[in-house]
Amino acid sequence: MIYYGFCALREVFRLGADTKVTNIFSSIHKVFFITLMFFVAAAFIVDPNPASLWDGFIAILRAPDILVTDYVYVGGLGSSFITAAFTSMVALSMLVLFKHQAGSATISSLWLVLGFAFFGKNPLNIIPIFFGGWLYAKFMNQSFNVNILTCLVAASMAPAVTQKVFIGTDSFYLNIAFAICMGVFLGFIFDPVAKNLFKVHDGFNLYNGGFTAGMLAIIITSTLATYDIHYEMNSQWSSGNNNVIAPLLIIISLWLIFVGLYMHGDVKDAFRRTLSLRQNQNNYFPDYGYICYVNMGILGIFCTLVALALGFEINGLALGAILSVMGFGANGKQVYSVSSLMAGVALATFTSPLSLHAPGIIVIFFFVACLSPIPAKFGWHWGVIAGFLHVHIATSIAVPSGGINLYNNGVAAGFVTVLLLPVIRFINLRKENAKEAAANANK
């Protein structure tokens, strides 16, 4: 593993004689690697004792990982930064070693790994899933690059791997074998299932992997329950770290904006085009290029300022959610859509017993952004409605899936789209028919 990690680093920074800044910023892999170094630096600033960081890292690797397992709570803030960076490096190394051609989906997939590495993903429980995805590519006689990003998303099932270590037989080593088999199995079947479920929401749920993982998790949990094997939900939340996490998010956001502006050149045009992103459903990078980084940075600053303004506690899960929002700034999210969905969540808490400041609701408040294509295409008001529905489903869906699907909001978003899209379309169709009838009557 150390050897392959070194090879990946060598490929990421293979500059030769050309050491221009542009050569670094033009690579999605290199920009992401530098971003990870912010977390590593922050880890040693928060906790300069390597022994303490190592102990926290080991504690995280030994955690059950089932929802909710906040790595900041388990191992401390510094160790959680190290874990997130190391886990993301494993994913980045795989992409580089298999010479994956980076694009919008690459950015969002890598940032998903980074975000969820603060609660549930770690180097040990994602590798079996990656291996399963590789076996699937071999089985289908296709290049691993075809489904390599799906493997990164499939890591949302990482707690299912970890849980097999803690729940099963009385033999620790046999449980490890079962855990590896579980991860390989999930990685193997994830891609075909995800492609089929994509048709259900027609791309209006950006977390299709979460929807897929949720369906698989419900089946696994229900099947194991018949054998009297049950998953017990966890509830570990950190607190009191806003003074470190918020500045770090702002710094990383400014870094991304700097990269985008540097590469685009025209500052005014970059911000103008960033505002026009809402006209697109997703996949911004081919049309907008490095302006995506500007949008990602703006989203990071927006989410952080909103969290501080509303008095939110930015725990490990909230941090992961904000990082995920930022990552999808290259693949379907912008402030226009995100704000409408957040307004819907807030409205739902004001009209129900739910508390906007409850840890779980704070996480949903940011993850609801996965429904951004709905307000982007149909209008801000539909975003409010989607957010309103989403929070009620998301607070209930974790239990049927046994807490082994980290992308719980992706499942909820899948159900929202299944319910809401037909309603939106038939209402819009009626409006179009009425306009057409009025136009014909005036002729």
C-alpha positions as CSV (number, residue, x, y, z in Angstrom):
1,M,0.0,0.0,0.0
2,I,2.8,2.4,0.9
3,Y,4.5,1.6,-2.5
4,Y,1.4,2.2,-4.5
5,G,0.8,5.4,-2.6
6,F,4.3,6.6,-3.4
7,C,3.8,5.7,-7.1
8,A,0.5,7.7,-7.2
9,L,2.2,10.7,-5.6
10,R,5.0,10.5,-8.2
11,E,2.4,10.5,-11.0
12,V,0.4,13.3,-9.5
13,F,3.4,15.6,-9.4
14,R,5.3,14.5,-12.4
15,L,6.2,18.0,-13.7
16,G,9.6,17.4,-15.2
17,A,11.2,20.7,-16.3
18,D,7.9,22.5,-16.5
19,T,7.0,23.7,-13.0
20,K,4.6,26.5,-13.9
21,V,1.7,27.0,-11.5
22,T,-0.6,26.5,-14.5
23,N,0.6,23.0,-14.9
24,I,-0.4,22.2,-11.3
25,F,-3.7,24.0,-11.3
26,S,-4.8,22.4,-14.6
27,S,-4.8,19.0,-13.0
28,I,-7.9,18.0,-11.0
29,H,-5.8,15.4,-9.1
30,K,-3.1,17.9,-8.1
31,V,-5.6,20.5,-6.9
32,F,-7.3,17.9,-4.8
33,F,-4.0,16.7,-3.4
34,I,-3.0,20.2,-2.3
35,T,-6.5,20.6,-0.7
36,L,-5.8,17.5,1.3
37,M,-2.6,19.0,2.6
38,F,-4.7,21.8,4.2
39,F,-6.2,19.1,6.4
40,V,-2.9,17.6,7.2
41,A,-1.5,21.0,8.2
42,A,-4.6,21.7,10.2
43,A,-4.2,18.4,12.0
44,F,-0.7,19.2,13.3
45,I,-1.8,22.8,14.2
46,V,-4.7,21.4,16.3
47,D,-2.7,18.6,17.8
48,P,1.1,18.8,17.2
49,N,1.7,15.5,19.1
50,P,2.2,12.7,16.5
51,A,1.5,10.0,19.1
52,S,-1.8,11.6,20.0
53,L,-2.8,11.8,16.3
54,W,-1.8,8.1,15.8
55,D,-3.8,7.0,18.8
56,G,-6.9,8.9,17.5
57,F,-6.4,7.4,14.0
58,I,-6.3,3.9,15.4
59,A,-9.4,4.6,17.5
60,I,-11.2,5.7,14.3
61,L,-10.1,2.5,12.4
62,R,-11.6,0.5,15.3
63,A,-14.9,2.4,15.4
64,P,-18.1,0.5,14.3
65,D,-18.8,3.2,11.6
66,I,-22.6,2.7,11.6
67,L,-24.7,5.9,11.6
68,V,-24.0,8.1,13.5
69,T,-20.3,7.7,14.2
70,D,-18.6,11.1,14.2
71,Y,-14.9,10.6,13.8
72,V,-14.2,13.9,15.4
73,Y,-15.9,12.6,18.5
74,V,-14.1,9.2,18.3
75,G,-10.5,10.2,17.6
76,G,-10.4,14.0,18.0
77,L,-10.3,16.8,15.5
78,G,-6.7,16.4,14.4
79,S,-6.9,12.6,13.9
80,S,-10.1,13.0,12.0
81,F,-8.3,15.4,9.6
82,I,-5.5,12.8,9.1
83,T,-8.1,10.0,8.5
84,A,-10.0,12.1,6.0
85,A,-6.8,13.0,4.1
86,F,-5.4,9.5,4.2
87,T,-8.7,7.9,3.1
88,S,-9.0,10.4,0.2
89,M,-5.4,9.7,-0.8
90,V,-6.4,6.0,-1.2
91,A,-9.1,7.0,-3.6
92,L,-6.9,9.5,-5.4
93,S,-4.1,6.9,-5.7
94,M,-6.5,4.5,-7.4
95,L,-7.6,7.0,-9.9
96,V,-4.1,8.1,-10.8
97,L,-2.7,4.6,-11.0
98,F,-5.5,3.5,-13.4
99,K,-4.9,6.7,-15.4
100,H,-8.5,7.8,-15.0
101,Q,-9.4,10.9,-17.2
102,A,-10.7,13.4,-14.7
103,G,-13.9,15.5,-15.1
104,S,-16.8,16.9,-13.2
105,A,-17.8,13.5,-11.8
106,T,-14.2,13.0,-10.6
107,I,-14.3,16.2,-8.6
108,S,-17.6,15.4,-6.9
109,S,-16.7,11.7,-6.3
110,L,-13.4,12.6,-4.6
111,W,-15.0,15.3,-2.5
112,L,-17.6,12.8,-1.4
113,V,-14.9,10.5,-0.2
114,L,-13.3,13.4,1.6
115,G,-16.5,14.5,3.3
116,F,-17.7,11.1,4.4
117,A,-14.2,10.2,5.7
118,F,-15.3,12.3,8.7
119,F,-18.0,9.8,9.6
120,G,-17.9,6.2,8.3
121,K,-15.3,5.9,5.6
122,N,-11.7,4.9,6.3
123,P,-8.9,3.2,4.4
124,L,-9.7,-0.2,5.8
125,N,-13.4,-0.4,5.0
126,I,-13.4,1.1,1.5
127,I,-10.6,-1.1,0.0
128,P,-12.7,-4.3,-0.2
129,I,-15.4,-2.3,-2.0
130,F,-12.9,-0.9,-4.5
131,F,-11.6,-4.5,-5.1
132,G,-15.2,-5.7,-5.8
133,G,-15.6,-2.9,-8.4
134,W,-12.4,-4.0,-10.0
135,L,-13.6,-7.6,-10.2
136,Y,-16.8,-6.5,-11.8
137,A,-14.9,-4.7,-14.5
138,K,-12.9,-7.8,-15.1
139,F,-16.0,-9.9,-15.2
140,M,-17.6,-7.6,-17.8
141,N,-14.4,-7.5,-19.8
142,Q,-14.2,-3.8,-19.6
143,S,-11.7,-1.2,-18.5
144,F,-11.8,-0.4,-14.8
145,N,-12.0,3.3,-15.8
146,V,-15.6,2.7,-16.9
147,N,-16.8,2.1,-13.3
148,I,-14.0,3.4,-11.2
149,L,-15.9,6.4,-10.0
150,T,-18.9,4.2,-9.1
151,C,-16.5,2.4,-6.7
152,L,-15.8,5.7,-4.9
153,V,-19.5,6.2,-4.5
154,A,-20.1,2.6,-3.5
155,A,-17.9,3.3,-0.5
156,S,-21.1,4.7,1.1
157,M,-21.7,1.1,2.1
158,A,-18.5,1.1,4.2
159,P,-20.3,0.6,7.5
160,A,-21.6,-2.7,6.2
161,V,-18.0,-3.9,5.9
162,T,-17.1,-2.8,9.4
163,Q,-20.2,-4.2,11.0
164,K,-19.3,-7.7,9.9
165,V,-16.2,-7.5,12.0
166,F,-18.3,-6.7,15.1
167,I,-21.4,-8.7,14.4
168,G,-21.4,-12.3,13.2
169,T,-19.5,-15.3,14.6
170,D,-17.5,-15.6,17.8
171,S,-14.3,-15.8,15.7
172,F,-12.6,-12.4,15.1
173,Y,-10.7,-13.7,12.1
174,L,-13.8,-15.3,10.5
175,N,-15.6,-12.0,11.0
176,I,-12.8,-10.2,9.1
177,A,-13.1,-12.7,6.3
178,F,-16.9,-12.1,6.2
179,A,-16.3,-8.3,6.2
180,I,-14.0,-8.5,3.2
181,C,-16.5,-10.7,1.4
182,M,-19.3,-8.3,2.1
183,G,-17.2,-5.4,0.8
184,V,-16.2,-7.3,-2.4
185,F,-19.8,-8.3,-3.0
186,L,-21.2,-4.8,-2.6
187,G,-18.5,-3.3,-4.9
188,F,-19.2,-6.0,-7.5
189,I,-23.0,-5.5,-7.8
190,F,-23.1,-1.7,-7.1
191,D,-22.5,-0.4,-10.7
192,P,-25.3,-2.3,-12.5
193,V,-27.8,-1.6,-9.7
194,A,-26.9,2.1,-9.8
195,K,-27.3,2.4,-13.5
196,N,-30.7,0.9,-13.3
197,L,-31.9,3.0,-10.4
198,F,-30.8,6.2,-12.2
199,K,-33.8,5.8,-14.5
200,V,-36.1,6.2,-11.5
201,H,-35.2,9.9,-10.7
202,D,-33.9,10.9,-14.2
203,G,-30.8,12.6,-12.8
204,F,-32.7,14.9,-10.5
205,N,-31.1,13.3,-7.4
206,L,-27.4,14.0,-7.6
207,Y,-26.7,11.3,-5.0
208,N,-27.8,8.4,-7.1
209,G,-25.2,6.3,-5.3
210,G,-27.0,7.0,-2.0
211,F,-30.3,5.9,-3.5
212,T,-28.6,2.7,-4.7
213,A,-26.9,2.1,-1.4
214,G,-30.1,2.7,0.5
215,M,-32.0,0.0,-1.5
216,L,-29.1,-2.4,-1.0
217,A,-28.9,-1.5,2.7
218,I,-32.6,-2.1,3.3
219,I,-32.4,-5.6,1.6
220,I,-29.3,-6.5,3.6
221,T,-30.7,-5.3,6.9
222,S,-34.0,-7.1,6.3
223,T,-32.3,-10.3,5.3
224,L,-30.0,-10.4,8.3
225,A,-32.9,-9.6,10.6
226,T,-34.6,-12.9,9.7
227,Y,-31.4,-14.6,11.0
228,D,-31.7,-12.5,14.2
229,I,-28.7,-10.4,13.3
230,H,-29.5,-6.7,14.0
231,Y,-27.6,-3.5,13.6
232,E,-27.8,-1.1,16.5
233,M,-27.8,2.6,15.5
234,N,-25.0,4.7,16.9
235,S,-25.2,8.3,18.2
236,Q,-21.8,9.9,18.6
237,W,-21.7,13.6,17.8
238,S,-18.9,16.0,18.4
239,S,-19.2,19.7,19.4
240,G,-17.2,22.8,20.2
241,N,-15.0,22.8,17.1
242,N,-16.5,25.7,15.1
243,N,-13.5,28.0,15.9
244,V,-11.3,25.5,14.0
245,I,-13.6,24.0,11.3
246,A,-15.2,27.3,10.1
247,P,-11.9,29.1,9.4
248,L,-10.5,26.0,7.7
249,L,-13.5,25.8,5.4
250,I,-13.2,29.5,4.5
251,I,-9.5,29.0,3.8
252,I,-10.1,26.0,1.5
253,S,-13.0,27.9,-0.2
254,L,-10.7,30.9,-0.9
255,W,-8.0,28.5,-2.2
256,L,-10.5,27.0,-4.7
257,I,-11.7,30.4,-5.8
258,F,-8.1,31.5,-6.3
259,V,-7.4,28.4,-8.5
260,G,-10.5,29.1,-10.6
261,L,-9.7,32.8,-11.1
262,Y,-6.1,32.1,-11.8
263,M,-6.9,29.6,-14.5
264,H,-9.8,31.5,-16.0
265,G,-8.0,34.8,-16.1
266,D,-11.0,37.2,-16.3
267,V,-12.3,37.7,-12.7
268,K,-15.4,39.6,-13.8
269,D,-16.4,37.0,-16.4
270,A,-15.7,34.2,-14.0
271,F,-18.2,35.5,-11.4
272,R,-20.7,36.3,-14.2
273,R,-20.5,32.8,-15.6
274,T,-20.7,31.3,-12.1
275,L,-24.1,33.0,-11.7
276,S,-25.3,31.4,-14.9
277,L,-24.6,27.9,-13.7
278,R,-28.2,27.5,-12.5
279,Q,-29.4,27.1,-16.1
280,N,-27.7,23.7,-16.2
281,Q,-28.7,20.5,-14.6
282,N,-25.3,19.1,-13.8
283,N,-21.8,18.3,-15.3
284,Y,-20.4,21.8,-15.3
285,F,-16.8,21.2,-16.1
286,P,-17.0,20.6,-19.9
287,D,-18.8,23.9,-20.4
288,Y,-17.3,26.0,-17.6
289,G,-13.9,24.5,-17.0
290,Y,-12.1,26.0,-14.0
291,I,-14.9,28.3,-13.1
292,C,-16.3,25.2,-11.3
293,Y,-13.6,25.9,-8.6
294,V,-15.0,29.4,-8.2
295,N,-18.5,27.9,-7.7
296,M,-17.2,25.3,-5.3
297,G,-15.5,28.0,-3.2
298,I,-18.6,30.2,-3.2
299,L,-20.6,27.3,-2.0
300,G,-18.1,26.6,0.8
301,I,-18.2,30.2,2.0
302,F,-22.0,30.3,1.7
303,C,-22.6,27.1,3.7
304,T,-20.1,28.1,6.4
305,L,-21.5,31.6,6.8
306,V,-25.1,30.2,6.9
307,A,-24.0,27.7,9.6
308,L,-22.4,30.4,11.7
309,A,-25.3,32.9,11.2
310,L,-27.8,30.3,12.3
311,G,-25.7,29.2,15.2
312,F,-25.2,25.6,13.9
313,E,-22.7,23.3,15.6
314,I,-20.4,22.1,12.8
315,N,-19.7,18.5,13.9
316,G,-17.9,15.9,11.8
317,L,-21.0,15.1,9.8
318,A,-21.9,18.7,9.1
319,L,-18.3,19.3,8.0
320,G,-18.6,16.3,5.7
321,A,-21.9,17.6,4.3
322,I,-20.4,21.0,3.5
323,L,-17.5,19.4,1.8
324,S,-19.9,17.3,-0.3
325,V,-21.8,20.4,-1.3
326,M,-18.6,22.0,-2.3
327,G,-17.5,19.0,-4.4
328,F,-20.8,19.0,-6.3
329,G,-20.2,22.6,-7.2
330,A,-18.6,21.1,-10.3
331,N,-21.5,18.8,-10.9
332,G,-24.9,20.3,-10.3
333,K,-25.0,22.5,-7.2
334,Q,-25.0,26.3,-7.0
335,V,-26.2,28.9,-4.4
336,Y,-29.5,29.6,-6.2
337,S,-30.7,26.0,-5.9
338,V,-29.1,25.1,-2.6
339,S,-30.6,28.1,-0.8
340,S,-34.1,27.2,-1.9
341,L,-33.7,23.6,-0.6
342,M,-32.3,24.9,2.7
343,A,-35.3,27.2,3.0
344,G,-37.6,24.2,2.6
345,V,-35.8,22.4,5.4
346,A,-36.0,25.4,7.7
347,L,-39.7,25.8,6.9
348,A,-40.3,22.2,7.8
349,T,-38.7,22.6,11.2
350,F,-40.7,25.8,11.9
351,T,-44.0,24.0,11.2
352,S,-43.2,20.7,13.0
353,P,-41.7,19.5,16.3
354,L,-38.3,19.2,14.5
355,S,-35.5,21.5,15.8
356,L,-33.4,23.2,13.2
357,H,-30.4,23.1,15.6
358,A,-30.6,19.3,16.3
359,P,-27.4,17.6,15.0
360,G,-29.2,15.4,12.5
361,I,-31.3,18.2,11.1
362,I,-28.2,20.4,10.6
363,V,-26.7,17.6,8.5
364,I,-29.8,17.2,6.5
365,F,-29.9,21.0,6.0
366,F,-26.7,20.8,4.0
367,F,-27.2,17.4,2.3
368,V,-30.6,18.4,0.9
369,A,-28.5,20.2,-1.7
370,C,-28.5,16.8,-3.6
371,L,-31.9,17.9,-5.0
372,S,-30.4,21.0,-6.7
373,P,-31.4,20.0,-10.2
374,I,-35.1,20.4,-9.2
375,P,-35.1,24.1,-8.4
376,A,-32.4,24.7,-11.1
377,K,-34.9,23.5,-13.8
378,F,-38.3,24.1,-12.3
379,G,-37.8,27.2,-10.1
380,W,-36.9,28.3,-6.6
381,H,-40.4,27.5,-5.2
382,W,-40.1,23.9,-6.1
383,G,-36.8,23.7,-4.3
384,V,-38.6,24.9,-1.1
385,I,-41.2,22.2,-1.5
386,A,-38.5,19.5,-2.2
387,G,-36.6,20.6,0.9
388,F,-39.7,20.5,3.0
389,L,-40.5,16.9,1.9
390,H,-36.9,15.8,2.1
391,V,-36.3,16.5,5.8
392,H,-39.3,14.4,6.9
393,I,-38.2,11.4,4.8
394,A,-34.5,11.7,5.8
395,T,-35.3,11.6,9.5
396,S,-37.0,8.3,9.1
397,I,-35.2,6.4,6.4
398,A,-32.0,5.6,8.4
399,V,-33.7,3.0,10.6
400,P,-34.9,0.7,7.7
401,S,-31.4,0.7,6.2
402,G,-29.9,-0.2,9.5
403,G,-27.5,2.8,9.5
404,I,-25.1,1.0,7.1
405,N,-25.7,3.5,4.2
406,L,-23.8,6.7,4.8
407,Y,-25.6,8.4,2.0
408,N,-28.9,8.4,3.9
409,N,-30.0,11.7,2.3
410,G,-29.5,10.1,-1.1
411,V,-32.2,7.6,-0.3
412,A,-34.5,10.3,0.9
413,A,-33.9,12.4,-2.2
414,G,-34.7,9.4,-4.4
415,F,-38.1,9.1,-2.8
416,V,-38.7,12.9,-3.1
417,T,-38.0,12.8,-6.8
418,V,-40.2,9.8,-7.3
419,L,-43.1,11.6,-5.7
420,L,-42.4,15.2,-6.8
421,L,-41.3,15.0,-10.4
422,P,-44.6,13.6,-11.8
423,V,-46.5,16.3,-9.9
424,I,-44.2,19.1,-11.2
425,R,-44.5,17.8,-14.8
426,F,-48.2,17.4,-14.9
427,I,-48.7,20.9,-13.4
428,N,-46.3,22.4,-15.9
429,L,-48.0,20.5,-18.7
430,R,-51.3,21.9,-17.8
431,K,-49.9,25.4,-17.7
432,E,-48.4,24.9,-21.2
433,N,-51.7,23.6,-22.5
434,A,-53.5,26.6,-21.0
435,K,-51.1,29.0,-22.7
436,E,-51.4,27.2,-26.0
437,A,-55.2,27.3,-25.8
438,A,-55.1,31.0,-24.9
439,A,-52.7,31.7,-27.8
440,N,-55.0,29.9,-30.2
441,A,-58.1,31.7,-28.9
442,N,-56.4,35.1,-29.6
443,K,-55.6,34.2,-33.2
